[in-house]
Amino acid sequence: MKKGLLIGFYVLIIAIPLLASWYFVGHPRIFWQELGSVLGILAFAMILSEFVLSGRVKSFSRKVGMDATMRFHRIIGWCALIAALLHPFLYESTPTTGPWPWDSTRQFAVATDFAAISTGVIAFILLPVLVVLAVWRSSLDYRYETWRRLHGLIAAALVGLLLHHTLSAGRYAAHETVALLWQVMALIALLTLVYRYLISPIQQLGKPWKVSRVERLSERQWRLSLLPDGHPGMDYKAGQFAWLKLGHSSFSISENPFSIASAPAEGPEICFVIKELGDFTSTLGETKVGARAYLDGPYGSLIVDGRSEPGVALIAGGVGVAPILGILQQLKQTDDPRSYRLIYANRTEDQIVCRDELADDNPILVLSEPTEGWQGEVGLIDQKLIEQSFSDAEFDTWLFVICGPVPMMDQVYQALKQKGVSDDRILLERFDYD
């Protein structure tokens, strides 16, 4: 129900420029030309909305989930691209001299002024480039930071190009109220960039962190701990994540998202469990105690606080155990009366982190490649293991939190659905964890 309401609200917001155009101008063109105008209007509105969807709005992150927001961001990107590419081909040939004296609303004319059309043509070329670079980013041989700079610059350029094209070539935007609406929407979109790359870094600059501990947990996994430097710390919930800048200015775009592996009840120190994967994570062992860091957060919706279910099932795979560790500590530190059970899967035994800390929780440990003498579960977290780990009453009433590789989460999700667990009692965020 909540998802449907949010989508309905989004559609209403996107439709505002179109509804305003029809209300203030009216006199629609013939069908195909009007459809071309409609697609152009909706494409521009969707492109502007993308700035808000990708702007790390914390209220969205808490209520909807950052992963759901970003998936929606990608879907809308494709929709905007299709609408924008169709838009110019739906106009029929019309006189280039118009409008005629009796055609005050330009109902029978399409602008062909070079200056008005040229910005639209450039945007027509740039938009597919923007989408292609985003979709195939992981397959292209360049750094994430390079892609992020390009993505932001091209997106900002698109706003300027499309605003000029809309105001100079758009029939409906010739009305001052519609033109003002487009200008306000474009300003809001660009302000999200100003907030992201200027205001937020200034805020982070006033709340620095320093590295308090760097611990090797396994061959390729580390625990990085930070203490607030001159401020109270971060107001977060167990299970959330933050963007970390380490060894860079607060204005740097070199940052990585990591789940918080500590609990608010433990104090102001924040811990991350991080696996070596990329350029940044492979240098964690070189980090010195006292090094300066900056955090942007908290984000995420893997939050069990305030839930009414009598029990919490925590199902983790690999480094996806990070937010689970925070949730476990919060449950124990606050003497939470709810029952809980942990299933923790890895490929090999030496990848299990914080084993001593988890011993009292009687976790169900699972290995896909066990060595001889392994006493725990073998294989994957599949339907059989899920069914033998929980009772029917627990399937009917407990909250299930899943975190790990996407294939593992999908498999566990399907297993839970087979047992009748409703979506509102399944918490997961589909990210590729660093």
NORDAPE-V84305 format. One record per residue. RES is the residue in one small letter. SS is DSSP state (hx for helix, st for strand, lp for the rest). PHI is phi as a letter, one per 30 degrees, with the letter a starting at -180 (* if undefined). D_LAST is the distance of its C-alpha to the last C-alpha in Angstrom with 2 decimals. Layout:
RES & SS & PHI & D_LAST
RES & SS & PHI & D_LAST
This chain:
m & lp & * & 32.64
k & hx & d & 30.24
k & hx & d & 28.32
g & hx & d & 31.70
l & hx & d & 32.86
l & hx & d & 29.82
i & hx & d & 30.22
g & hx & d & 33.94
f & hx & d & 33.42
y & hx & d & 31.19
v & hx & e & 33.88
l & hx & d & 36.50
i & hx & d & 34.77
i & hx & d & 34.33
a & hx & d & 37.97
i & hx & e & 39.42
p & hx & d & 40.16
l & hx & d & 41.76
l & hx & d & 43.83
a & hx & d & 44.88
s & hx & d & 45.95
w & hx & d & 48.10
y & hx & d & 49.53
f & hx & d & 50.53
v & lp & c & 51.50
g & lp & i & 52.18
h & lp & h & 54.28
p & lp & d & 51.64
r & lp & d & 52.12
i & lp & d & 52.90
f & hx & e & 50.23
w & hx & d & 48.18
q & hx & d & 48.24
e & hx & d & 47.33
l & hx & d & 44.43
g & hx & d & 43.27
s & hx & d & 43.46
v & hx & d & 41.64
l & hx & d & 38.71
g & hx & d & 38.57
i & hx & d & 38.63
l & hx & d & 35.96
a & hx & d & 33.69
f & hx & d & 33.97
a & hx & d & 33.47
m & hx & d & 30.28
i & hx & d & 28.94
l & hx & d & 29.75
s & hx & d & 28.07
e & hx & d & 24.77
f & hx & d & 24.57
v & hx & d & 24.76
l & hx & d & 22.36
s & lp & c & 19.59
g & lp & c & 20.71
r & lp & h & 18.56
v & lp & d & 21.68
k & hx & d & 21.01
s & hx & d & 23.89
f & hx & d & 22.45
s & hx & e & 19.08
r & hx & d & 21.03
k & hx & d & 23.56
v & lp & c & 21.95
g & lp & j & 18.18
m & hx & d & 15.86
d & hx & d & 14.81
a & hx & d & 18.56
t & hx & d & 19.38
m & hx & d & 17.13
r & hx & d & 18.47
f & hx & d & 21.89
h & hx & e & 21.24
r & hx & d & 20.71
i & hx & d & 23.80
i & hx & d & 25.90
g & hx & e & 24.96
w & hx & d & 26.45
c & hx & d & 29.42
a & hx & d & 30.15
l & hx & d & 30.03
i & hx & d & 32.46
a & hx & d & 34.78
a & hx & d & 34.83
l & hx & d & 35.61
l & hx & d & 38.41
h & hx & e & 39.85
p & hx & d & 42.08
f & hx & d & 43.45
l & hx & c & 45.11
y & lp & d & 47.63
e & lp & d & 51.03
s & lp & d & 53.17
t & lp & b & 54.97
p & lp & e & 57.26
t & lp & d & 55.52
t & lp & c & 58.12
g & lp & e & 57.59
p & lp & d & 57.67
w & lp & d & 61.36
p & lp & e & 63.39
w & lp & d & 63.44
d & lp & c & 59.65
s & lp & d & 58.46
t & lp & c & 55.20
r & lp & h & 54.42
q & lp & d & 54.50
f & lp & c & 55.93
a & lp & b & 54.16
v & lp & b & 50.76
a & lp & d & 49.94
t & lp & b & 49.96
d & lp & d & 50.13
f & hx & e & 48.10
a & hx & d & 46.40
a & hx & d & 45.41
i & hx & d & 44.17
s & hx & d & 42.44
t & hx & d & 39.56
g & hx & d & 39.00
v & hx & d & 39.05
i & hx & d & 36.46
a & hx & d & 34.19
f & hx & e & 34.92
i & hx & d & 33.49
l & hx & d & 30.48
l & hx & d & 29.16
p & hx & d & 28.48
v & hx & d & 26.85
l & hx & e & 24.48
v & hx & d & 23.61
v & hx & d & 23.32
l & hx & d & 20.98
a & hx & d & 18.66
v & hx & d & 18.97
w & lp & c & 18.58
r & hx & e & 16.13
s & hx & d & 13.71
s & hx & c & 16.96
l & lp & c & 18.42
d & lp & d & 18.37
y & lp & a & 17.51
r & lp & d & 14.87
y & hx & e & 12.98
e & hx & d & 15.22
t & hx & d & 18.24
w & hx & d & 17.62
r & hx & d & 17.20
r & hx & d & 20.48
l & hx & d & 22.22
h & hx & d & 21.18
g & hx & d & 22.55
l & hx & d & 25.64
i & hx & d & 26.59
a & hx & d & 26.17
a & hx & d & 28.38
a & hx & d & 30.86
l & hx & d & 31.10
v & hx & d & 32.14
g & hx & d & 34.89
l & hx & d & 36.09
l & hx & d & 36.20
l & hx & d & 37.86
h & hx & d & 40.53
h & hx & d & 41.04
t & hx & d & 41.34
l & hx & d & 43.79
s & hx & c & 45.89
a & hx & c & 45.95
g & lp & d & 45.26
r & lp & d & 48.43
y & hx & d & 47.19
a & hx & d & 45.59
a & hx & d & 49.09
h & lp & d & 49.74
e & hx & d & 48.96
t & hx & d & 47.29
v & hx & d & 44.92
a & hx & d & 44.23
l & hx & d & 43.48
l & hx & e & 41.07
w & hx & d & 39.09
q & hx & d & 39.09
v & hx & d & 37.83
m & hx & d & 34.99
a & hx & d & 33.99
l & hx & d & 34.18
i & hx & d & 31.90
a & hx & d & 29.30
l & hx & d & 29.52
l & hx & d & 29.50
t & hx & d & 26.00
l & hx & d & 24.97
v & hx & d & 27.14
y & hx & d & 25.52
r & hx & d & 21.93
y & hx & c & 22.69
l & hx & b & 25.67
i & hx & d & 26.41
s & hx & d & 22.96
p & hx & d & 22.41
i & hx & d & 25.94
q & hx & d & 25.17
q & hx & d & 22.11
l & hx & d & 24.43
g & lp & d & 26.73
k & lp & b & 24.18
p & lp & d & 22.44
w & st & b & 20.50
k & st & b & 20.76
v & st & d & 18.74
s & st & c & 20.68
r & st & a & 18.94
v & st & b & 16.44
e & st & b & 16.53
r & st & d & 15.40
l & lp & c & 14.93
s & lp & a & 14.76
e & lp & e & 14.83
r & lp & b & 11.11
q & st & b & 10.02
w & st & b & 11.18
r & st & c & 12.63
l & st & c & 13.10
s & st & c & 16.10
l & st & b & 17.76
l & st & c & 21.34
p & st & d & 22.96
d & lp & c & 25.29
g & lp & i & 28.53
h & lp & a & 27.56
p & lp & d & 27.17
g & lp & j & 23.40
m & lp & c & 21.44
d & lp & c & 23.03
y & lp & b & 20.36
k & lp & c & 20.37
a & lp & e & 18.60
g & lp & j & 15.73
q & lp & d & 14.81
f & st & b & 11.93
a & st & b & 12.37
w & st & c & 11.53
l & st & c & 11.64
k & st & c & 13.87
l & st & b & 14.51
g & lp & i & 17.39
h & lp & b & 18.31
s & lp & d & 20.94
s & lp & d & 20.42
f & lp & d & 21.57
s & lp & d & 18.90
i & lp & c & 16.66
s & lp & d & 13.97
e & lp & b & 11.60
n & st & b & 8.03
p & st & d & 7.69
f & st & b & 6.94
s & st & d & 9.26
i & st & d & 12.34
a & lp & c & 13.36
s & lp & c & 16.89
a & lp & b & 19.88
p & hx & e & 22.26
a & hx & d & 25.13
e & hx & d & 23.98
g & lp & k & 24.73
p & lp & d & 23.28
e & lp & d & 20.66
i & st & c & 17.07
c & st & c & 14.50
f & st & b & 10.73
v & st & c & 9.34
i & st & b & 6.34
k & st & c & 5.79
e & lp & d & 7.11
l & lp & b & 6.19
g & lp & c & 7.62
d & lp & e & 10.64
f & lp & d & 9.61
t & hx & d & 7.51
s & hx & d & 10.41
t & hx & c & 12.87
l & hx & e & 12.00
g & hx & d & 14.99
e & hx & c & 17.22
t & lp & d & 16.77
k & lp & c & 20.19
v & lp & d & 21.31
g & lp & j & 22.76
a & lp & d & 20.48
r & st & d & 20.41
a & st & b & 17.49
y & st & b & 17.54
l & st & b & 16.03
d & st & b & 16.47
g & st & l & 16.69
p & st & d & 16.98
y & st & b & 15.89
g & lp & j & 15.56
s & lp & b & 18.16
l & lp & d & 17.19
i & lp & c & 20.24
v & lp & c & 22.95
d & lp & d & 25.22
g & lp & i & 28.42
r & lp & d & 28.22
s & lp & c & 31.52
e & lp & d & 30.52
p & lp & d & 31.99
g & st & b & 28.96
v & st & b & 25.17
a & st & c & 23.40
l & st & c & 19.81
i & st & b & 18.09
a & st & b & 14.66
g & st & b & 12.92
g & hx & h & 10.67
v & hx & d & 7.99
g & hx & d & 9.30
v & hx & d & 12.05
a & hx & e & 10.80
p & hx & d & 12.85
i & hx & d & 15.39
l & hx & d & 16.14
g & hx & d & 16.95
i & hx & d & 19.14
l & hx & e & 20.87
q & hx & d & 21.72
q & hx & d & 23.06
l & hx & d & 25.20
k & hx & d & 26.62
q & hx & d & 27.14
t & lp & c & 29.03
d & lp & h & 31.02
d & lp & d & 29.96
p & lp & d & 32.61
r & lp & d & 30.42
s & st & d & 29.80
y & st & b & 26.30
r & st & b & 24.95
l & st & c & 21.61
i & st & c & 20.53
y & st & b & 17.61
a & st & c & 16.79
n & st & b & 15.35
r & lp & d & 16.47
t & lp & b & 18.29
e & hx & d & 19.76
d & hx & d & 18.23
q & hx & d & 14.71
i & lp & d & 16.16
v & lp & c & 15.23
c & lp & h & 17.78
r & hx & d & 20.38
d & hx & d & 23.31
e & hx & d & 22.20
l & hx & c & 21.98
a & hx & e & 25.26
d & hx & d & 27.50
d & hx & c & 25.64
n & lp & h & 26.69
p & lp & d & 23.44
i & st & c & 23.75
l & st & c & 21.62
v & st & b & 20.99
l & st & b & 20.37
s & lp & d & 20.50
e & lp & b & 21.64
p & lp & d & 23.73
t & lp & c & 26.05
e & lp & d & 29.73
g & lp & j & 30.63
w & lp & d & 27.54
q & lp & c & 28.91
g & lp & c & 26.25
e & st & d & 25.51
v & st & b & 24.89
g & lp & j & 23.21
l & lp & c & 20.95
i & lp & d & 21.04
d & lp & c & 23.82
q & hx & e & 26.85
k & hx & d & 28.91
l & hx & d & 26.57
i & hx & d & 26.07
e & hx & d & 29.85
q & hx & d & 30.72
s & hx & c & 28.35
f & lp & b & 29.84
s & lp & d & 33.40
d & hx & e & 34.82
a & hx & d & 35.38
e & hx & d & 31.73
f & hx & d & 30.69
d & hx & d & 33.24
t & hx & b & 32.29
w & lp & d & 28.86
l & st & c & 25.66
f & st & c & 22.72
v & st & c & 19.09
i & st & b & 16.49
c & st & a & 12.72
g & lp & l & 10.67
p & lp & e & 10.44
v & hx & e & 12.73
p & hx & e & 15.63
m & hx & d & 15.78
m & hx & d & 15.94
d & hx & d & 18.55
q & hx & d & 20.54
v & hx & d & 20.68
y & hx & e & 21.59
q & hx & d & 24.39
a & hx & d & 25.60
l & hx & d & 25.92
k & hx & d & 27.74
q & hx & d & 30.08
k & lp & c & 31.00
g & lp & i & 31.79
v & lp & d & 29.00
s & lp & d & 29.12
d & hx & d & 26.21
d & hx & d & 26.90
r & hx & c & 26.08
i & st & b & 22.70
l & st & c & 19.67
l & st & a & 16.38
e & lp & b & 13.82
r & lp & d & 12.59
f & lp & b & 9.09
d & lp & d & 6.54
y & lp & d & 3.79
d & lp & d & 0.00
